[in-house]
Amino acid sequence: MRFSMLQQKEVIEAGNGRFIGFVIDAEVSKETGYVTAFLIAEPRKYLGFF
């Protein structure tokens, strides 16, 4: 899977089903080339004045 496709996926907490955010970056091990962590952006909260 391309990283650009991964950035469009929602990250959901498995325990309670809460939406956490979207992947914005990844940490890759120099030795193995494997992804070791993802950086997740918090969901934006919109203030509605409608």
Secondary structure as UniProt FT lines:
FT   HELIX           3..6
FT   TURN            7..8
FT   STRAND          10..12
FT   TURN            14..16
FT   STRAND          19..28
FT   TURN            30..32
FT   STRAND          35..41
//
